[in-house]
Amino acid sequence: MTPELFLASKAAEAVKAIYNTTVDPSTLQVQVTRKEFEGDYTIVVFPLLRISHASPDATGTALGEWLAGNCPEVSAFNSVKGFLNISLSNLWWRETLQSIIEAGDSYFTLPSTGKRIMVEFSSPNTNKPLHLGHIRNNLLGDSVSRLLAAAGNDVIKATLVNDRGVHICKSMYAWQKCFDGATPESSGKKGDHLVGDCYVAFSNMLKKEVEELVAGGMDKEQAEKEAPCMKAVHQMLVKWEQGDPEVRALWEKMNGWVFDGFDQTYRALGISFDKVYYEHNTYLLGKSLVQKGLDSGVFVKDPDGSVWCDLTADGLDRKLLLRSDGTSVYMTQDLGTAESRFAEFDLDSHVYVVGDEQNYHFQVLKLVLGKLGFEWAERIFHLSYGMVELPEGKMKSREGTVVDADDLIEDMYLEAKATSEESGKLDDVPEQEKDRLYHMIGLGALKYFILKVDPRRKMLFNPKESIDFNGNTGPFIQYTNARICSILRKAKDASTPECPAVDLSPKEIRLVQLVNLYPQKLSEAAASFSPAVMANYSYDLAKEFNQYYHDTQILRESDSAVRSMRLSLIKTVSDVLCASMGLLGIELPERM
């Protein structure tokens, strides 16, 4: 039972005993005491004044005296202007620690909600490798999936691969013209990198042709349409849609290269999916919904044959759903995929992890689905996250100035290796373990630095800052856990299953208070789709442990009962750190 629930139930007993009136404990407000007041939790007294017919201080004092006299878990109280501040006793915190230890693994998951949620993330284009922006998307999607699963939901991790369209044909055309039949094997490059080079090559080709047309007197906008390479790309797309064997064969080959490359990057990040959708299978979905909307009068057809949804009454504008030539747009596809997923999986909700530049798109998607009569439209959620920038500024795919995901993962490994060797923290680690630890530390630094920031905020990524072994970083928390594991290895009775009934020091109580917050923090993080809640909770716990470790004898403690309690306490801290960081996809080593 949480302290809030316990105190609410006891306060209800007090009201019954003092005023002979029954109150529902759930109606009583109990909150963490503000730092400037003495106490652990505060009961708001004002709602009880209609029962007590006394002043706020008198009512609070009466309740406090009853609680202190009848509850051994309450050690002290003070009543301040309608707020009853309660200090919980050593008994309460000892029993809390023991209950956490006895709960074992069940402590780290919440009861089943019976709900099924799809989380869609990554959704890359197959014309370039994954970059830093994709990393934030993937890490957010993976962590949110873990949070929702730990919070008792049945979670389906999905991705929609954008594997068709003009952007794909650009890379295909450039490969034909500029790459002399190169393959990943012949070039020594990952397939997604090779195709990304093709995309950049096309952009350079287009730029040159546009400059030549502009020099001949054509305006730039017209030149971009009339450029020979762009015309060739559009013709290639038409052939693809007509099923041209040669174009389709090249498309399958180059997409295969990219898929292999993506898989390698996903494995390096520890990312996996339960369901993979491909745009070439889904881009025609939604056309039947457009017809449904036309039949019901929700949509309108313009004289040129294009179909629109008028959202001006909702404060937006008219949204195109079918072009005049009958071809669909992204919104058409998203309407169809949403309908098919809710039907296929009987979803309770669907979370789209997509950058904040698509806020308008998802606002429209929910509105249109609602107008089509789908009651689940309100259960679609857009996890809108801010872009990632570097100290040098924004990234640009077309110019080849992005931070490649594979390069970044390798750079983080090298940063971890350099920092570890400079600090000497891994000098005692066997050589064969060091490489594994460098990867673990580098990846932990990358994930933590990105996930500790609220998803809705833009962020600046600094690799060197992220790898620091001090401060609010992944390696600091990893090193904290390794320190605890080192202590436990040295202790013969480290596996003691019970916590002896000895008084806890104020610092020990503070640690128990923090580990006791885990279920609450998990619930908060899952409800807000924010891994940052767990990241910063992990840091607070690690920081508190390090202060405790600095001030407290553990292995040299002469009292065996106190020593055993302290070992049980720090083992619990380690378990909570591993669980909370695990929700971020971060592994904590036992040695560092």
PyMOL commands that set and color helices and strands:
alter all, ss='L'
color gray80, all
select helices_A, chain A and resi 3-19+25-27+46-52+56-70+90-108+132-150+166-178+184-187+191-215+220-226+228-241+245-269+279-282+287-296+312-314+330-345+356-371+375-379+405-423+431-451+463-466+474-490+506-515+518-528+531-551+560-582
alter helices_A, ss='H'
color red, helices_A
select strands_A, chain A and resi 30-32+41-44+74-80+83-88+116-120+154-161+275-278+300-301+307-310+318-322+349-355+380-385+388-389+459-460
alter strands_A, ss='S'
color yellow, strands_A
deselect
rebuild
show_as cartoon
